[in-house]
């Protein structure tokens, strides 16, 4: 199957989440490094300018009433570098007269006094200059202070900043590259179990639904494997349910089909209308039984899908049970049975499948009518129970079911030999599956007063 270029890659996403924060940290480090490099270069330049200005200021003196400012060579040699920065200076006497230097040297923004110094920037002959102005008291009969200004172009300063910053930038980029390679290696090793799991799933036989082994799987992958195992278990349950349905249908339909074929043969061989009518009556009874059996098998198969696959909606269980009682009223009259319904005063909503819930109520009431003797009573009661549940109770005054057989009657195709009632043996099995698919419970109890049987079904109420 071709892979789309736009498909998402877990490896790329993890690598991105690793490298993007690292890149952000590196960018921050580069910015702080540039700032630190600039501060370092500024500090070096400040110290050089101030040292040069102080060396010049210390040589300012008065001789024969004349102020002099000889410039010591060391004051200017300290600026010597391969960058060939231009150094400018100016010395003014106490009365502002120029004692040495360049008259066009920039004036400071404010006049310092008493050994104070002021750093400032400006331009000289179209080039940026950084300078310091220093006030130096002069020992003389007239007193006063000399002003020394020393400035330097910024070529050396900028080269120092660039040198310090590029070295750090190189180290940071190398760090990101090494971290990326290590992250790729780590991701390859970390994703290896996931790839092995993928290969194991691909190699499995399509019919093999056994759960995957969770022992060699890391903790982070164990929920994924458990989810796969749950999905496999659901598929296995569905496949098993289909197989059971096919086996049950084949087993249960074989006998009525054989009987139907025999009845048709008898009807064909009959020589009078009475025999043909008897054969047709038998055929009708057999077809009716097959129809009921087919409906129960379909209901059983639908209920076996389980609660996770069942389409649910808000339904009024009180109305469903009343409808089931009304539909079976004719059957109750034919058997001379008093069928009563004691419903709730208001709607009882549950979250469920309306058709299956209707089949649940119909099976319970029909079973009670079949096993209740002529002249008996069947009562259907519906109430809201505690714990946000709805309780359906179907009582009859028939022979009941012994306690030792109450679990067996929920098995498929189990029929009590002593009951004397014909049936498919699927009624209570269907009820059990429907109740289970709706996350409810069903129990068999003795009717009070005895004799008789009471079937109690508890279903969760609608909580929406």
C-alpha positions as a LaTeX table, in Angstrom:
\begin{tabular}{lrrr}
\hline
Residue & $x$ (\AA) & $y$ (\AA) & $z$ (\AA) \\
\hline
Unk1 & 0.00 & 0.00 & 0.00 \\
Unk2 & 1.64 & 3.33 & $-1.02$ \\
Unk3 & 2.40 & 5.77 & 1.76 \\
Unk4 & 1.20 & 9.32 & 1.33 \\
Unk5 & 3.76 & 12.08 & 1.63 \\
Unk6 & 1.27 & 13.82 & 3.90 \\
Unk7 & 1.02 & 10.83 & 6.27 \\
Unk8 & 2.10 & 11.53 & 9.81 \\
Unk9 & 5.32 & 10.00 & 11.09 \\
Unk10 & 5.68 & 9.22 & 14.78 \\
Unk11 & 9.45 & 9.33 & 14.42 \\
Unk12 & 9.34 & 12.81 & 12.87 \\
Unk13 & 6.89 & 14.08 & 15.48 \\
Unk14 & 8.97 & 12.78 & 18.38 \\
Unk15 & 12.14 & 14.15 & 16.83 \\
Unk16 & 10.42 & 17.49 & 16.34 \\
Unk17 & 9.26 & 17.59 & 19.95 \\
Unk18 & 12.84 & 16.84 & 21.00 \\
Unk19 & 14.66 & 19.25 & 18.71 \\
Unk20 & 12.26 & 22.21 & 18.72 \\
Unk21 & 12.60 & 22.88 & 22.47 \\
Unk22 & 16.35 & 22.29 & 22.15 \\
Unk23 & 16.51 & 24.77 & 19.26 \\
Unk24 & 14.57 & 27.29 & 21.34 \\
Unk25 & 17.06 & 26.86 & 24.20 \\
Unk26 & 19.95 & 27.19 & 21.76 \\
Unk27 & 18.44 & 30.37 & 20.28 \\
Unk28 & 18.11 & 31.82 & 23.76 \\
Unk29 & 21.68 & 30.83 & 24.55 \\
Unk30 & 22.93 & 32.43 & 21.32 \\
Unk31 & 21.11 & 35.65 & 22.16 \\
Unk32 & 22.45 & 35.73 & 25.72 \\
Unk33 & 25.93 & 34.84 & 24.43 \\
Unk34 & 25.83 & 37.76 & 21.99 \\
Unk35 & 24.76 & 40.05 & 24.78 \\
Unk36 & 27.52 & 38.75 & 27.04 \\
Unk37 & 30.08 & 39.07 & 24.22 \\
Unk38 & 29.03 & 42.67 & 23.67 \\
Unk39 & 29.22 & 43.39 & 27.37 \\
Unk40 & 32.71 & 41.86 & 27.49 \\
Unk41 & 33.87 & 43.90 & 24.50 \\
Unk42 & 32.34 & 47.04 & 26.01 \\
Unk43 & 34.14 & 46.37 & 29.29 \\
Unk44 & 37.49 & 45.85 & 27.56 \\
Unk45 & 37.06 & 49.04 & 25.52 \\
Unk46 & 35.96 & 51.02 & 28.59 \\
Unk47 & 39.00 & 49.93 & 30.56 \\
Unk48 & 41.42 & 50.74 & 27.72 \\
Unk49 & 39.94 & 54.20 & 27.12 \\
Unk50 & 39.86 & 55.06 & 30.81 \\
Unk51 & 43.43 & 53.82 & 31.34 \\
Unk52 & 44.67 & 55.86 & 28.37 \\
Unk53 & 42.81 & 58.98 & 29.55 \\
Unk54 & 44.25 & 58.67 & 33.06 \\
Unk55 & 47.81 & 58.23 & 31.73 \\
Unk56 & 47.38 & 61.41 & 29.67 \\
Unk57 & 45.72 & 63.31 & 32.53 \\
Unk58 & 48.51 & 62.46 & 34.96 \\
Unk59 & 51.00 & 64.29 & 32.68 \\
Unk60 & 49.08 & 67.55 & 32.60 \\
Unk61 & 51.14 & 70.15 & 34.55 \\
Unk62 & 51.97 & 73.83 & 34.79 \\
Unk63 & 55.47 & 75.00 & 33.91 \\
Unk64 & 56.45 & 78.69 & 34.13 \\
Unk65 & 52.78 & 79.63 & 34.18 \\
Unk66 & 52.05 & 77.63 & 31.08 \\
Unk67 & 49.93 & 74.45 & 31.11 \\
Unk68 & 51.49 & 71.54 & 29.25 \\
Unk69 & 50.13 & 68.09 & 28.34 \\
Unk70 & 52.84 & 65.79 & 26.95 \\
Unk71 & 51.28 & 62.57 & 25.59 \\
Unk72 & 53.04 & 59.42 & 26.82 \\
Unk73 & 53.52 & 56.85 & 23.99 \\
Unk74 & 52.08 & 54.03 & 26.11 \\
Unk75 & 48.75 & 55.86 & 26.31 \\
Unk76 & 48.27 & 55.37 & 22.57 \\
Unk77 & 50.20 & 52.14 & 22.00 \\
Unk78 & 47.69 & 50.14 & 24.03 \\
Unk79 & 45.20 & 50.62 & 21.18 \\
Unk80 & 47.52 & 49.04 & 18.60 \\
Unk81 & 45.81 & 46.08 & 16.86 \\
Unk82 & 45.37 & 44.51 & 13.46 \\
Unk83 & 42.07 & 46.32 & 13.07 \\
Unk84 & 43.87 & 49.69 & 12.69 \\
Unk85 & 41.32 & 51.58 & 14.73 \\
Unk86 & 41.65 & 55.35 & 14.62 \\
Unk87 & 42.40 & 56.87 & 18.03 \\
Unk88 & 41.55 & 60.48 & 18.71 \\
Unk89 & 42.27 & 62.53 & 21.79 \\
Unk90 & 42.11 & 66.06 & 23.09 \\
Unk91 & 43.38 & 67.79 & 26.24 \\
Unk92 & 41.89 & 71.10 & 27.35 \\
Unk93 & 43.35 & 73.28 & 30.08 \\
Unk94 & 41.49 & 74.83 & 33.02 \\
Unk95 & 40.40 & 77.78 & 30.87 \\
Unk96 & 39.32 & 75.53 & 27.98 \\
Unk97 & 42.47 & 76.14 & 25.93 \\
Unk98 & 43.61 & 73.24 & 23.72 \\
Unk99 & 46.76 & 71.75 & 25.19 \\
Unk100 & 47.13 & 68.70 & 22.90 \\
Unk101 & 45.27 & 66.57 & 20.40 \\
Unk102 & 42.64 & 67.24 & 17.76 \\
Unk103 & 40.37 & 70.23 & 18.10 \\
Unk104 & 37.56 & 68.48 & 16.21 \\
Unk105 & 37.39 & 65.71 & 18.82 \\
Unk106 & 33.82 & 65.26 & 20.04 \\
Unk107 & 32.77 & 67.19 & 23.13 \\
Unk108 & 31.22 & 65.09 & 25.93 \\
Unk109 & 27.48 & 65.40 & 26.56 \\
Unk110 & 28.20 & 66.88 & 30.01 \\
Unk111 & 31.27 & 68.28 & 31.66 \\
Unk112 & 32.76 & 65.91 & 34.30 \\
Unk113 & 34.49 & 67.29 & 37.41 \\
Unk114 & 36.62 & 66.02 & 40.26 \\
Unk115 & 38.19 & 62.93 & 38.70 \\
Unk116 & 34.85 & 61.90 & 37.20 \\
Unk117 & 34.62 & 60.31 & 33.79 \\
Unk118 & 31.84 & 60.07 & 31.20 \\
Unk119 & 31.49 & 57.51 & 28.37 \\
Unk120 & 29.73 & 58.61 & 25.19 \\
Unk121 & 29.40 & 57.77 & 21.49 \\
Unk122 & 29.47 & 59.88 & 18.40 \\
Unk123 & 30.98 & 60.17 & 14.94 \\
Unk124 & 34.33 & 61.46 & 13.74 \\
Unk125 & 34.87 & 62.04 & 10.04 \\
Unk126 & 31.85 & 59.86 & 9.23 \\
Unk127 & 32.88 & 56.93 & 11.41 \\
Unk128 & 31.35 & 55.78 & 14.72 \\
Unk129 & 33.50 & 56.54 & 17.75 \\
Unk130 & 33.30 & 55.48 & 21.37 \\
Unk131 & 35.01 & 57.86 & 23.81 \\
Unk132 & 35.59 & 58.77 & 27.45 \\
Unk133 & 35.89 & 62.23 & 28.96 \\
Unk134 & 37.92 & 62.56 & 32.20 \\
Unk135 & 38.25 & 65.55 & 34.52 \\
Unk136 & 41.67 & 65.91 & 36.15 \\
Unk137 & 42.45 & 68.63 & 38.79 \\
Unk138 & 45.71 & 70.42 & 37.98 \\
Unk139 & 48.15 & 71.46 & 40.69 \\
Unk140 & 49.01 & 75.06 & 39.98 \\
Unk141 & 48.92 & 78.49 & 41.52 \\
Unk142 & 45.78 & 79.23 & 39.54 \\
Unk143 & 44.09 & 75.85 & 40.19 \\
Unk144 & 41.44 & 74.42 & 37.89 \\
Unk145 & 40.73 & 71.17 & 36.11 \\
Unk146 & 41.93 & 69.77 & 32.82 \\
Unk147 & 39.61 & 67.87 & 30.47 \\
Unk148 & 40.95 & 64.79 & 28.71 \\
Unk149 & 38.92 & 63.14 & 25.93 \\
Unk150 & 40.09 & 59.84 & 24.36 \\
Unk151 & 38.10 & 58.06 & 21.65 \\
Unk152 & 38.45 & 55.06 & 19.39 \\
Unk153 & 36.66 & 53.76 & 16.33 \\
Unk154 & 34.69 & 50.50 & 16.84 \\
Unk155 & 36.30 & 48.12 & 14.34 \\
Unk156 & 38.23 & 46.23 & 17.01 \\
Unk157 & 35.28 & 46.29 & 19.37 \\
Unk158 & 32.95 & 44.81 & 16.77 \\
Unk159 & 35.51 & 42.18 & 15.78 \\
Unk160 & 35.84 & 41.07 & 19.40 \\
Unk161 & 32.07 & 40.79 & 19.74 \\
Unk162 & 31.87 & 38.79 & 16.52 \\
Unk163 & 34.73 & 36.51 & 17.51 \\
Unk164 & 33.25 & 35.68 & 20.92 \\
Unk165 & 29.74 & 35.23 & 19.54 \\
Unk166 & 30.62 & 33.10 & 16.50 \\
Unk167 & 32.64 & 30.70 & 18.63 \\
Unk168 & 29.65 & 30.13 & 20.87 \\
Unk169 & 27.31 & 29.90 & 17.88 \\
Unk170 & 29.50 & 27.22 & 16.34 \\
Unk171 & 29.47 & 25.24 & 19.58 \\
Unk172 & 25.68 & 25.55 & 19.88 \\
Unk173 & 25.06 & 24.41 & 16.28 \\
Unk174 & 27.40 & 21.48 & 16.80 \\
Unk175 & 25.48 & 20.64 & 19.98 \\
Unk176 & 22.15 & 20.63 & 18.11 \\
Unk177 & 23.58 & 18.42 & 15.35 \\
Unk178 & 24.98 & 15.91 & 17.84 \\
Unk179 & 21.73 & 15.97 & 19.83 \\
Unk180 & 19.75 & 15.34 & 16.63 \\
Unk181 & 21.89 & 12.33 & 15.71 \\
Unk182 & 21.62 & 10.94 & 19.23 \\
Unk183 & 17.86 & 11.54 & 19.21 \\
Unk184 & 17.52 & 9.70 & 15.89 \\
Unk185 & 19.49 & 6.80 & 17.29 \\
Unk186 & 17.44 & 6.82 & 20.48 \\
Unk187 & 14.17 & 6.97 & 18.56 \\
Unk188 & 15.25 & 4.08 & 16.37 \\
Unk189 & 16.06 & 2.01 & 19.44 \\
Unk190 & 12.95 & 3.19 & 21.29 \\
Unk191 & 10.57 & 2.46 & 18.41 \\
Unk192 & 12.07 & $-0.96$ & 17.73 \\
Unk193 & 9.56 & $-2.76$ & 20.04 \\
Unk194 & 6.67 & $-1.01$ & 18.29 \\
Unk195 & 8.02 & $-2.13$ & 14.90 \\
Unk196 & 8.43 & $-5.67$ & 16.21 \\
Unk197 & 4.82 & $-5.57$ & 17.40 \\
Unk198 & 3.77 & $-4.38$ & 13.93 \\
Unk199 & 5.68 & $-7.24$ & 12.29 \\
Unk200 & 4.16 & $-9.74$ & 14.70 \\
Unk201 & 0.64 & $-8.56$ & 13.86 \\
Unk202 & 1.40 & $-8.73$ & 10.14 \\
Unk203 & 2.76 & $-12.27$ & 10.41 \\
Unk204 & $-0.25$ & $-13.58$ & 12.29 \\
Unk205 & $-2.69$ & $-15.85$ & 10.53 \\
Unk206 & $-5.96$ & $-13.99$ & 9.82 \\
Unk207 & $-7.83$ & $-16.75$ & 11.66 \\
Unk208 & $-5.54$ & $-16.57$ & 14.72 \\
Unk209 & $-7.31$ & $-14.45$ & 17.34 \\
Unk210 & $-5.17$ & $-15.35$ & 20.35 \\
Unk211 & $-4.12$ & $-12.37$ & 22.49 \\
Unk212 & $-0.71$ & $-10.82$ & 22.01 \\
Unk213 & 1.95 & $-11.37$ & 24.65 \\
Unk214 & 2.40 & $-8.30$ & 26.86 \\
Unk215 & 5.50 & $-9.57$ & 28.69 \\
Unk216 & 8.24 & $-8.14$ & 26.38 \\
Unk217 & 6.38 & $-4.86$ & 25.82 \\
Unk218 & 7.37 & $-1.60$ & 27.51 \\
Unk219 & 5.04 & 0.02 & 29.98 \\
Unk220 & 4.04 & 2.78 & 27.53 \\
Unk221 & 3.08 & 0.23 & 24.85 \\
Unk222 & 1.20 & $-2.11$ & 27.17 \\
Unk223 & $-2.10$ & $-0.16$ & 26.95 \\
Unk224 & $-1.91$ & $-0.39$ & 23.15 \\
Unk225 & $-1.33$ & $-4.16$ & 23.28 \\
Unk226 & $-4.14$ & $-4.57$ & 25.81 \\
Unk227 & $-6.45$ & $-2.59$ & 23.54 \\
Unk228 & $-5.47$ & $-4.82$ & 20.60 \\
Unk229 & $-6.13$ & $-7.89$ & 22.72 \\
Unk230 & $-9.54$ & $-6.53$ & 23.67 \\
Unk231 & $-10.32$ & $-5.90$ & 20.00 \\
Unk232 & $-9.21$ & $-9.42$ & 19.13 \\
Unk233 & $-11.39$ & $-10.77$ & 21.93 \\
Unk234 & $-14.38$ & $-8.84$ & 20.60 \\
Unk235 & $-13.77$ & $-10.19$ & 17.11 \\
Unk236 & $-13.46$ & $-13.68$ & 18.52 \\
Unk237 & $-16.72$ & $-13.27$ & 20.41 \\
Unk238 & $-18.46$ & $-12.07$ & 17.26 \\
Unk239 & $-17.09$ & $-14.96$ & 15.23 \\
Unk240 & $-18.08$ & $-17.42$ & 17.94 \\
Unk241 & $-21.56$ & $-15.90$ & 18.09 \\
Unk242 & $-21.96$ & $-16.28$ & 14.33 \\
Unk243 & $-20.80$ & $-19.87$ & 14.48 \\
Unk244 & $-23.19$ & $-20.61$ & 17.31 \\
Unk245 & $-26.03$ & $-18.98$ & 15.41 \\
Unk246 & $-25.32$ & $-21.05$ & 12.31 \\
Unk247 & $-25.00$ & $-24.24$ & 14.35 \\
Unk248 & $-28.16$ & $-23.51$ & 16.33 \\
Unk249 & $-30.14$ & $-22.62$ & 13.22 \\
Unk250 & $-28.98$ & $-25.73$ & 11.38 \\
Unk251 & $-29.68$ & $-27.96$ & 14.37 \\
Unk252 & $-33.11$ & $-26.54$ & 15.21 \\
Unk253 & $-34.41$ & $-26.14$ & 11.68 \\
Unk254 & $-33.46$ & $-29.65$ & 10.59 \\
Unk255 & $-36.25$ & $-31.33$ & 12.57 \\
Unk256 & $-39.15$ & $-29.03$ & 11.54 \\
Unk257 & $-38.00$ & $-29.08$ & 7.92 \\
Unk258 & $-38.01$ & $-32.88$ & 7.96 \\
Unk259 & $-41.44$ & $-32.85$ & 9.59 \\
Unk260 & $-42.68$ & $-30.30$ & 7.04 \\
Unk261 & $-41.47$ & $-32.47$ & 4.19 \\
Unk262 & $-43.25$ & $-35.50$ & 5.67 \\
Unk263 & $-46.49$ & $-33.55$ & 6.14 \\
Unk264 & $-46.40$ & $-32.38$ & 2.54 \\
Unk265 & $-45.89$ & $-35.97$ & 1.41 \\
Unk266 & $-48.86$ & $-37.11$ & 3.50 \\
Unk267 & $-50.99$ & $-34.33$ & 2.04 \\
Unk268 & $-50.08$ & $-35.35$ & $-1.51$ \\
Unk269 & $-50.94$ & $-38.98$ & $-0.89$ \\
Unk270 & $-54.25$ & $-38.19$ & 0.81 \\
Unk271 & $-57.36$ & $-39.18$ & $-1.14$ \\
Unk272 & $-59.96$ & $-37.00$ & 0.57 \\
Unk273 & $-60.39$ & $-33.41$ & 1.66 \\
Unk274 & $-60.24$ & $-34.25$ & 5.38 \\
Unk275 & $-56.76$ & $-35.77$ & 5.07 \\
Unk276 & $-55.54$ & $-32.83$ & 3.02 \\
Unk277 & $-57.00$ & $-30.40$ & 5.56 \\
Unk278 & $-55.29$ & $-32.25$ & 8.40 \\
Unk279 & $-51.97$ & $-32.15$ & 6.51 \\
Unk280 & $-52.34$ & $-28.42$ & 5.84 \\
Unk281 & $-53.16$ & $-27.80$ & 9.51 \\
Unk282 & $-50.00$ & $-29.67$ & 10.52 \\
Unk283 & $-47.99$ & $-27.73$ & 7.94 \\
Unk284 & $-49.36$ & $-24.45$ & 9.33 \\
Unk285 & $-48.43$ & $-25.45$ & 12.88 \\
Unk286 & $-44.92$ & $-26.44$ & 11.78 \\
Unk287 & $-44.42$ & $-23.21$ & 9.84 \\
Unk288 & $-45.63$ & $-21.19$ & 12.83 \\
Unk289 & $-43.13$ & $-22.97$ & 15.06 \\
Unk290 & $-40.35$ & $-22.41$ & 12.52 \\
Unk291 & $-41.25$ & $-18.72$ & 12.33 \\
Unk292 & $-41.09$ & $-18.37$ & 16.09 \\
Unk293 & $-37.82$ & $-20.31$ & 16.18 \\
Unk294 & $-36.29$ & $-18.12$ & 13.48 \\
Unk295 & $-37.36$ & $-14.94$ & 15.26 \\
Unk296 & $-35.86$ & $-16.14$ & 18.53 \\
Unk297 & $-32.63$ & $-17.17$ & 16.82 \\
Unk298 & $-32.36$ & $-13.73$ & 15.23 \\
Unk299 & $-33.07$ & $-12.02$ & 18.55 \\
Unk300 & $-30.45$ & $-14.20$ & 20.21 \\
Unk301 & $-27.87$ & $-13.39$ & 17.53 \\
Unk302 & $-28.60$ & $-9.66$ & 17.84 \\
Unk303 & $-28.36$ & $-9.72$ & 21.63 \\
Unk304 & $-25.05$ & $-11.60$ & 21.45 \\
Unk305 & $-23.41$ & $-8.56$ & 19.85 \\
Unk306 & $-22.89$ & $-7.23$ & 23.36 \\
Unk307 & $-23.40$ & $-3.86$ & 24.96 \\
Unk308 & $-20.52$ & $-2.16$ & 23.11 \\
Unk309 & $-21.94$ & $-2.80$ & 19.63 \\
Unk310 & $-25.61$ & $-2.34$ & 20.54 \\
Unk311 & $-27.30$ & 0.78 & 19.16 \\
Unk312 & $-29.04$ & 2.40 & 22.09 \\
Unk313 & $-31.54$ & 5.17 & 22.41 \\
Unk314 & $-33.92$ & 6.56 & 25.00 \\
Unk315 & $-37.03$ & 4.33 & 25.10 \\
Unk316 & $-40.04$ & 4.17 & 27.43 \\
Unk317 & $-39.88$ & 0.69 & 28.95 \\
Unk318 & $-43.30$ & 1.21 & 30.54 \\
Unk319 & $-44.89$ & 1.68 & 27.11 \\
Unk320 & $-43.00$ & $-1.31$ & 25.67 \\
Unk321 & $-44.23$ & $-3.64$ & 28.41 \\
Unk322 & $-47.83$ & $-2.36$ & 28.08 \\
Unk323 & $-47.69$ & $-3.01$ & 24.33 \\
Unk324 & $-46.37$ & $-6.54$ & 24.90 \\
Unk325 & $-49.26$ & $-7.26$ & 27.31 \\
Unk326 & $-51.80$ & $-5.95$ & 24.81 \\
Unk327 & $-50.34$ & $-8.06$ & 21.98 \\
Unk328 & $-50.56$ & $-11.23$ & 24.08 \\
Unk329 & $-54.05$ & $-10.57$ & 25.42 \\
Unk330 & $-55.63$ & $-12.82$ & 22.76 \\
Unk331 & $-53.31$ & $-15.68$ & 23.68 \\
Unk332 & $-54.28$ & $-15.21$ & 27.35 \\
Unk333 & $-58.01$ & $-15.29$ & 26.51 \\
Unk334 & $-57.57$ & $-18.44$ & 24.41 \\
Unk335 & $-55.95$ & $-20.14$ & 27.39 \\
Unk336 & $-58.47$ & $-18.66$ & 29.86 \\
Unk337 & $-55.69$ & $-16.90$ & 31.81 \\
Unk338 & $-56.14$ & $-13.65$ & 33.68 \\
Unk339 & $-53.34$ & $-11.41$ & 32.28 \\
Unk340 & $-52.87$ & $-8.22$ & 34.29 \\
Unk341 & $-50.54$ & $-5.23$ & 33.92 \\
Unk342 & $-49.52$ & $-3.10$ & 36.89 \\
Unk343 & $-47.45$ & $-0.42$ & 35.20 \\
Unk344 & $-45.73$ & 2.68 & 36.49 \\
Unk345 & $-47.77$ & 5.88 & 36.78 \\
Unk346 & $-45.36$ & 7.69 & 34.46 \\
Unk347 & $-42.85$ & 6.89 & 31.74 \\
Unk348 & $-39.82$ & 4.81 & 32.73 \\
Unk349 & $-37.04$ & 5.69 & 30.28 \\
Unk350 & $-34.13$ & 3.30 & 29.80 \\
Unk351 & $-31.18$ & 3.40 & 27.42 \\
Unk352 & $-31.55$ & 0.41 & 25.13 \\
Unk353 & $-32.58$ & $-1.20$ & 21.88 \\
Unk354 & $-36.35$ & $-0.90$ & 21.51 \\
Unk355 & $-36.79$ & $-4.10$ & 19.44 \\
Unk356 & $-34.75$ & $-6.23$ & 21.83 \\
Unk357 & $-36.51$ & $-4.82$ & 24.88 \\
Unk358 & $-39.86$ & $-5.59$ & 23.24 \\
Unk359 & $-38.61$ & $-9.16$ & 22.60 \\
Unk360 & $-37.53$ & $-9.38$ & 26.25 \\
Unk361 & $-40.96$ & $-8.45$ & 27.60 \\
Unk362 & $-42.76$ & $-10.63$ & 25.03 \\
Unk363 & $-40.67$ & $-13.72$ & 25.83 \\
Unk364 & $-41.17$ & $-13.37$ & 29.58 \\
Unk365 & $-44.95$ & $-12.90$ & 29.29 \\
Unk366 & $-45.37$ & $-15.62$ & 26.65 \\
Unk367 & $-43.35$ & $-18.10$ & 28.73 \\
Unk368 & $-45.54$ & $-17.33$ & 31.73 \\
Unk369 & $-48.70$ & $-17.87$ & 29.64 \\
Unk370 & $-47.40$ & $-21.18$ & 28.25 \\
Unk371 & $-46.58$ & $-22.67$ & 31.64 \\
Unk372 & $-49.59$ & $-21.32$ & 33.53 \\
Unk373 & $-52.52$ & $-23.78$ & 33.68 \\
Unk374 & $-55.97$ & $-22.91$ & 32.38 \\
Unk375 & $-57.78$ & $-20.48$ & 34.68 \\
Unk376 & $-54.52$ & $-19.18$ & 36.16 \\
Unk377 & $-53.18$ & $-15.66$ & 36.48 \\
Unk378 & $-50.17$ & $-13.82$ & 35.06 \\
Unk379 & $-49.27$ & $-10.38$ & 36.38 \\
Unk380 & $-46.73$ & $-7.97$ & 34.90 \\
Unk381 & $-45.44$ & $-5.29$ & 37.29 \\
Unk382 & $-43.13$ & $-2.44$ & 36.41 \\
Unk383 & $-41.62$ & 0.03 & 38.86 \\
Unk384 & $-38.65$ & 2.32 & 39.36 \\
Unk385 & $-36.17$ & 0.59 & 41.67 \\
Unk386 & $-33.39$ & 1.97 & 43.84 \\
Unk387 & $-29.94$ & 2.68 & 42.43 \\
Unk388 & $-31.26$ & 4.30 & 39.22 \\
Unk389 & $-32.75$ & 1.05 & 37.93 \\
Unk390 & $-36.04$ & $-0.12$ & 36.46 \\
Unk391 & $-37.60$ & $-3.35$ & 37.77 \\
Unk392 & $-39.80$ & $-5.63$ & 35.62 \\
Unk393 & $-41.48$ & $-8.48$ & 37.51 \\
Unk394 & $-43.55$ & $-11.18$ & 35.72 \\
Unk395 & $-45.46$ & $-13.53$ & 38.06 \\
Unk396 & $-47.56$ & $-16.59$ & 37.33 \\
Unk397 & $-49.26$ & $-19.22$ & 39.46 \\
Unk398 & $-48.00$ & $-22.13$ & 37.40 \\
Unk399 & $-45.95$ & $-25.09$ & 38.63 \\
Unk400 & $-42.79$ & $-22.96$ & 39.01 \\
Unk401 & $-39.21$ & $-24.13$ & 38.52 \\
Unk402 & $-37.27$ & $-26.08$ & 41.16 \\
Unk403 & $-34.24$ & $-24.24$ & 42.56 \\
Unk404 & $-31.80$ & $-26.83$ & 41.17 \\
Unk405 & $-33.02$ & $-26.19$ & 37.61 \\
Unk406 & $-33.15$ & $-22.39$ & 37.62 \\
Unk407 & $-29.68$ & $-21.98$ & 36.16 \\
Unk408 & $-30.23$ & $-24.65$ & 33.51 \\
Unk409 & $-33.38$ & $-23.05$ & 32.09 \\
Unk410 & $-31.24$ & $-20.14$ & 30.85 \\
Unk411 & $-29.24$ & $-22.54$ & 28.69 \\
Unk412 & $-30.12$ & $-22.73$ & 25.01 \\
Unk413 & $-32.60$ & $-25.40$ & 23.93 \\
Unk414 & $-33.03$ & $-26.64$ & 27.49 \\
Unk415 & $-36.61$ & $-27.84$ & 28.09 \\
Unk416 & $-38.00$ & $-29.38$ & 31.24 \\
Unk417 & $-39.21$ & $-32.85$ & 30.39 \\
Unk418 & $-41.87$ & $-32.77$ & 33.14 \\
Unk419 & $-43.46$ & $-29.53$ & 32.01 \\
Unk420 & $-45.51$ & $-31.08$ & 29.21 \\
Unk421 & $-45.28$ & $-27.83$ & 27.22 \\
Unk422 & $-43.80$ & $-27.70$ & 23.76 \\
Unk423 & $-41.36$ & $-24.94$ & 22.98 \\
Unk424 & $-38.03$ & $-24.04$ & 21.40 \\
Unk425 & $-36.04$ & $-23.87$ & 24.62 \\
Unk426 & $-34.78$ & $-20.44$ & 23.63 \\
Unk427 & $-37.14$ & $-18.09$ & 25.46 \\
Unk428 & $-35.17$ & $-17.59$ & 28.67 \\
Unk429 & $-31.85$ & $-17.86$ & 26.84 \\
Unk430 & $-32.91$ & $-14.92$ & 24.69 \\
Unk431 & $-34.01$ & $-13.04$ & 27.81 \\
Unk432 & $-30.64$ & $-13.62$ & 29.50 \\
Unk433 & $-28.67$ & $-12.39$ & 26.46 \\
Unk434 & $-30.84$ & $-9.27$ & 26.04 \\
Unk435 & $-30.56$ & $-8.40$ & 29.73 \\
Unk436 & $-26.77$ & $-8.93$ & 29.63 \\
Unk437 & $-26.42$ & $-6.74$ & 26.54 \\
Unk438 & $-28.24$ & $-3.96$ & 28.44 \\
Unk439 & $-26.00$ & $-4.42$ & 31.51 \\
Unk440 & $-28.89$ & $-5.64$ & 33.66 \\
Unk441 & $-29.67$ & $-8.72$ & 35.76 \\
Unk442 & $-32.37$ & $-11.42$ & 35.67 \\
Unk443 & $-33.28$ & $-13.75$ & 38.53 \\
Unk444 & $-35.90$ & $-16.44$ & 39.13 \\
Unk445 & $-37.80$ & $-16.41$ & 42.43 \\
Unk446 & $-40.70$ & $-18.19$ & 44.07 \\
Unk447 & $-44.01$ & $-16.42$ & 43.75 \\
Unk448 & $-45.59$ & $-15.15$ & 46.94 \\
Unk449 & $-48.05$ & $-16.65$ & 47.66 \\
Unk450 & $-46.99$ & $-19.97$ & 46.16 \\
Unk451 & $-47.22$ & $-21.84$ & 43.90 \\
Unk452 & $-45.76$ & $-20.09$ & 40.91 \\
Unk453 & $-42.70$ & $-18.38$ & 39.55 \\
Unk454 & $-41.58$ & $-14.72$ & 39.57 \\
Unk455 & $-39.01$ & $-13.45$ & 37.06 \\
Unk456 & $-37.29$ & $-10.23$ & 38.14 \\
Unk457 & $-35.40$ & $-8.13$ & 35.58 \\
Unk458 & $-33.40$ & $-5.06$ & 36.64 \\
Unk459 & $-32.24$ & $-2.61$ & 33.96 \\
Unk460 & $-30.28$ & 0.66 & 34.34 \\
Unk461 & $-32.49$ & 3.72 & 34.02 \\
Unk462 & $-31.75$ & 6.36 & 31.40 \\
Unk463 & $-29.28$ & 8.85 & 32.90 \\
Unk464 & $-29.12$ & 11.39 & 30.06 \\
\hline
\end{tabular}
